[in-house]
Amino acid sequence: MRHSTLDNDRFQRKLDLQALRQVTLNVLVVDDEPSILELLQSALPELENCNVSVADSAAAALEKIQAAEAPFDCLLLDIQMPGTTGIELLKQLRKTPDYMDTPVIMLTAMADHSHIEQAFLEGAFDYITKPFDFFELRSRMNAAHVLMMERIRAKTSTASIRNLREKLDFNQQFNFEDPLSIEGLERCLRYVEFDNYVDQLSRGRRFDTWVTAVKLQGAEYRFDMSDFGMFRRVISDIGKCIEKTSKKANAVFSYRGSGIFLVVTHGRNRMNQLPTEEVLNRKLRMVLSSRLTSSHLKVAMSPPVSMRSFSKSGAISALNLACEKVNGRERAMTKSVTVQSHVRPKEEPVREEHMTARLYDTVLRELYGDNTYLNGK
């Protein structure tokens, strides 16, 4: 059944791509350089079906948006403009219902990590620095539009079914390896946006960027033992703990699936401001106990891995290495617990039935939470 669903999803993506090639995209380009506006307005329609409107400021862009008969399908924004910047315009657009999910690509000469970071955190889908390649730009516009259509379709489907089944968005099925979107966190990026963020960092030749992996200990076991809603809530709780404990580090992070988060920081000073594994677990216990949920969950944390790279593949290798290191840390933690459980004082023998009872207690506490379980005894 799962394979059939995945095949259907791939087939649907192909249909979406084919349909997109047949549809004229209405694009708004916002840039204060007349030469850029003229170039894009003449070149983009030549590459594929594309209708380009232009604005030379944020104020002019808002006028175009208000006057348009239908919302634009994609926006290309420069950052450095007189008056309202492109990032400030993006922030305004994301508060507008018609543009909450519209693909926005920053097309700018600003290549420093602070602008890149701010743009993605405000909701940019992608970030391209000038000078740019037209074919790459059109490819990224297509990718952005297809992904946004999928997200809108998923939201619409969830909203329609929610009337019949409460909280379906928490209980819908997914695979252990699937990335999940965590709403309500300021510095947590979705999967694709995080990849684009890392890609742009590698293009900018950032040599003082670090990545740290955080993993729910025994994540696959927790996934198998929990319902989908419970697992999602635990992942969401861990995301909240990462954001709250890494504020001083100005970290940007993303949930990558398989119980793993990746946390990116810039500079050794900020990297050293990340919480320790002990601090993160202490915060997680507090969050879980406040929700009257099992506080037996822990996370493993990798040492920071340098993302020094001249290419995206090199940056991805650093991300993969961080995942390998956190998996190794998790195995070490599990081994330590196993060794400790076998070391028992000779003067206090433990009867087999008592061990069994304790095992049941532990499992039931983790499934139902301390208070719920104890009240039922």
N, C-alpha and C positions, 0 to 999 in steps of 0.2 A: 504493500500500500504506500509506504514512504517513497519507494523508488518511483512509483507511478506519479505521485505528487510532484517530485523533483523534475521528472520528465515533462510534466504538464507546465511547470514553471518555466523551464528552459524554452519550451515551445512557445509559450506566451511572450517571452522576451523577444524571440525572433519575430513574432507577429508585430510586436510593438515597434521594433526597429524598422521593419518593412513599412508599417503604417506611417512612421515618422518621416520616412523618406518621401512619402507621397503628400505629406501635409506641409503647408507653408508656415514656418515659424515666424511669429511676430516678435522681433527683438528690439529692445531699447538700449542704445549705447549712450552712456553719459561720460563726457570728457570735455575738459576746457580747451583742448588743443584742436583747432579746426582741421588741421591736416589729418589727424587720427580719425575724426568723424567722417571726413570725406573719403578716406581710404577704406574704412570698414563699410560705409554705405554703398560703395561701388564694388568692393571685392567679395563680400559675404554672399550676396545673391548669385554671384557667378559660380560659387562652389556647390551650392545646393539650394533647394527651395527655402528662401529666406526673405522676409520683408523687414527692412531695417529702418527704424526711426532714430533720430538723434536729439540730444539735448546737451547744451554746453555748461550746465550747472545743475545742482540738486534742485533748486527752485523750479527751473525749466522742466526738469524731469518729472517733478510732482504735478506740474500743470499738464504735461503730456499724459501721465497716468490717469489723472482725473477726467481728462477729455476723451480718453480711449473708449471705444464701444465695448471692448472686451479686454480683460487683463492680458498683459504681455506674457509670452511664453518663456522668455529668458531675458535677463538684464546683464549688461557688461558695464561695470563701474570702475572709473578711475578713482584713486584715493585722494590725491592732492589736488583740490580744486578750491577756488576762492569761496569764502563763506562756508557753507556746509560741506564737510568732506564726504567722500564716498562711503566711508565706514559709518558716519552718522546717518547718511541717507539709508544705508542698509538696515540700520537699527530701527529707523522709522518704518521701513517697509515690512519688517518682520512682525510689527504690531498690527499690520493691516490684514484683515481676513483673506482678501484676494491674493496676497503675496506672502503668506506664511510659508508656503512650500515652493514658491517659484524659484527655479534655478538662478542663482546670482553668482557670476564669475567676476572676480576682481581682475581688471586688466590695467596694470599700473607699472610705473617705474620704481615704486617703493619696494626694495628687496630686503630691508632689515627685518629681523625676526619679530620685533615688537608689532609692526604693522601686519605681518603675516598672521601672528597669533591673534591679534585683536579682530581681524577680519573673519577668521574661522569661528571664533567664539561668539561673534555677533550673527553668525548664520550663513556665511559664504559657503558655497558648494565647492568652489575651486579658486585658484589664485595663479594668474599667469603674469609674468613680468615682461616688460618691453625691453628689447624688440621681441616679437613673437612670430611664430609660424602660423600661417592662415589655416593650413590643413589640420594642424594640431588643435588650434582653437575650435574649428568646426567639429572635430572629433569629440572634444570635451563638452561642447555644447550639446551634442547628440546624447552622450553618456549621461549628462546631467538631466536632460529632459526625460529620458526613458526612466531613470531612477526615480525622479520626482513623480512621474505618472504612476509608478508602482506604489509609492508611498501614499499617494492620494487615494488610489484604489483600495489599498489596505485599510486606510482610515475610514473610508466610506463603508466598506464591508463590515468593519468592526462596529461602526456606529449603528448600522441598520440592524445588526444581530443583537446589539446590546439591549435593544428594546424587548427582546424575547428572553435574553439570558444575561443577568446582571454580572458585571465584571468579567465578561468573556475575554477582554483583552489581556487579563492576567492569567486566565486558565487555558488559553488556546495552546495547542501542541506545537512544539518546536524540537529541533535536535539539540543534543548536548553541545555540539560544535558551533551552533548558530550564534552570531552576535545579536545582542538585544539592545534596543534603544532605551536609555534611562532618561526620563523626562524630569525637568525641574532642577537640573544641575548646571551651574553657570560655565564650568570649565571641562565638561565631559562632551566629547565629540562623538558623533555616530561613526560607524565603521568606515564608510567610503570617504567622508570628510576628513577623518583622521589620516587615512592613507594619502589623500591629496595634500594634507598639511605636512606630513613627513616628506613627501615628494618635493614640495617647495623648499623645505629646509635643506634637503640634499642639493638642490639646484643652487641654493644660496651659499654653498660651501661652508656650512656651519660646523666648526670644529670644537665647539665647547658645549655641545648638546649631549644629554645623557638620557637613557631610557631605563626604567626600573619596572619589573613585573611584579604584580601582586596576584596571588591565586588563593581561592577558597580551598582549604585543605580537605582532601577527599571529595573533590567536587563531583566526580562521576558517580560516586556512591551516593552523595546527597541528591543528585539528580534522579537516580534510579529509585531512591527511597521516598522522595517527595512528590507531591503533585506539582504540576507546572507552575501554578500560581505561587506556591510556597518557594520554589526555587527562584522565580523571578524576584520575589520580595527580598530574599536573601542577597541576591546580586545587587539589587537596588540599595539595600542597606550598606553593603560594602562600598558602593560608589559614593554614597553620602559620607561615609567615614573617611574615604580617601580625600574628598574635597575639603572636609572640615579640618583635617589634620595636615594638609599640604598647602594651606593658604600662604604661608610665609615663603614657600618655594615657588609660588606662581606656576604650579604645574598644570599641564594640559594632559588629559587622559582619555582612555576609551576602553570599553569592554569588547574583548576580541572573541568571545566564545570560549567553551571548555573551562569555564570558571576563572579565566585570566583577564586581568586589566593590565594595560601598558600605560606607564606614567612618564611623560617627557618633561625635562627641565633644562634650563639654559644656564651654563656657568657653574663652576664648582661651589660657589657660595650658596646658590639656590638649591643645588643638588644636596648639599649638606643640611639644608633646612627641611628635607623630607622627614616624615616621622619614622621612627624605628619600627621594627616588626612588633615589639612589645607594646609600644604606644598605640599602634593601629589596632591591635587585638583588644587592648583595654577599651578603646573607643567603641569597637564593635560590640563588646559585651554590654556596654552601657546602652547602646541603641537597641540591642536585642531585648535586654531586660525591660526597657521602657515600653516595648511592644508586647510584653508578657510572652516572649518567644524564647525557645531554647537558647541558652547562652553558652552552649558547649562548642559552638562553631569557632574556628580559627582560620587565619590567613597565613600563608607563607609569603616571604618577600625576598626577591633576588637582590644581589648587590647591583649597583648602577653599572650600566654598560655604555661605553663611549660610542657615539654615533658618528664619529669622524668618517667622512665618506665623500667621494667625488661623484657618486651616482646613487640613484634610487635603489638599485640592487644591493649596494653596500649598506645603505640605511636599513633596508629590510632584513639583511643578514644580522644587523645589530638587534633588531626587534626579535628575530628568531632566537638569537643567543640569549637574550633576556628570558625568553620563555623556557629555554632549556635549563637555564640556571635556577629558575623558580621551581621547575619540576624536580631538579636535583635537591633543592632545599626542602621541598615537600617530602621527598623520600627520606631525607635525613631526619626530619621531624617525626615521621611515622616510625622509623627504626628506633629512635630514641624512646618513644612511648612504648613500643613493643618490648624493648629491653627492660624498661622500668617496671612493666607489668609482670615480668617474670621474676623480678627480685622481690621476694617476700620474706619477712622475718620468720625464723624457724619456730619461735615461740607462739606465733599466731597462725596456725594452720587454717586454711580456708576450705570449707566443705564445698563439694561440687554443687549441691543444690543452692547454696548461698551465692556461688559465682553465677549460676544460671539466673537467679532472681535479680542480681545486680545488673546482668546484661539486659534482661527485659526492662528493668527500670530505666536504663540509659537510653535504649531504643525508643521507649514510649515517651520519655521526656523530650527527646529530640524531635519526635513526630508531632507531639501535641503541645509542647511548651510546659514549663514547670508548673505554673498555676493551674492550668486546665487539668493536667494529669493528677496533681496532688488533691485537687478538690474532688476528683472522682474516686479517690481511694477510700 
